[in-house]
Amino acid sequence: MGEIVNLNRARKARDKAADKAVAVANRAAHGRTKAQREAADTERDRAARLLDGAKRED
């Protein structure tokens, strides 16, 4: 026979794991200082300009 599983505990454990994953994503998105966000924006803009400058015209 298989192992007996308490379905309530299994459901709650699954939900808790999903909530932890959402929390990790939220911390990554919202847990930065203003200076870090601005630095990331500046770096993203610089990379976009560099890529646009390297395009060849047909």
Sequence and secondary structure as in RCSB ss.txt:
>XXXX:A:sequence
MGEIVNLNRARKARDKAADKAVAVANRAAHGRTKAQREAADTERDRAARLLDGAKRED
>XXXX:A:secstr
      HHHHHHHHHHHHHHHHHHHHHHHHSS HHHHHHHHHHHHHHHHHHHHT    
